[in-house]
């Protein structure tokens, strides 16, 4: 394999995107976004070899249906600038079979995300062009023990050195500060996630009997390798190149 590709993006409403549309794309299905009345149909996509919803233990069983899951997310986020989902696109080893890559994708999703309380929707794609990959969509909010979506943040009392609340200037009130309900948005997570994903890929290659072709999530500069990094071509540039149109990326 030798290369590592794992961009992490946010599906944000202020960029004109929706969680329902993203789910329809990665699963090759037809889904209606009941929040804005738009139907997204990707049933003609031919290269989706597997898709699945994986949920933490306290998630309602109804969220095994992706339309129900992502419409619930859409309706729960009322802000026009709401962040709806976190999305990973991970290159999978072309050396592995479809079954092995599906197992690898499931292990990544379970170990890194579902075990931490996230709901996950993922699809393994392979256009038979040597670039199998998995799209992973993750919820931004945790699910509370009663099955309802948790708030993204909460107010917490400020405490003194003895663990007592600190009075505010206004009588009868206490000083507070806002904390995220979960730590999924911490800046350091991207590094942790990418390192763990690379470890999972390398473990899968070793289990399949490979002794080379392992990946490193670090940049060439951080590895001390004097090599020009590849640039992701993307579907639009690739389609133009196939038609004989030269592109800057190509």
Buried (B, 14 or more C-beta within 10 A) or exposed (E): BEEBBBEBEEBBBEEEBBBBBBBBBBBBBEBBBBBEEEEBEBEEBEEBBBBBBBBBEEBBEEBBEBBBBBBBBBEBBEEEEBBBBBBBBBBBBBBBEEEBBBBBBBEBBEBBBBEBBBBBBBBBBBBEEEBBBBBBBBBBBBBEEEEEBBEBEEEEEEEEEEEEEEEEEEEEEBEBEEEEBBEBBEEEBEEEBBEBBBBBBBEBBEEEEBEEBBBBBBEEEEEEEEEEEEEEBEEEBBEBBEEEEEEEEE
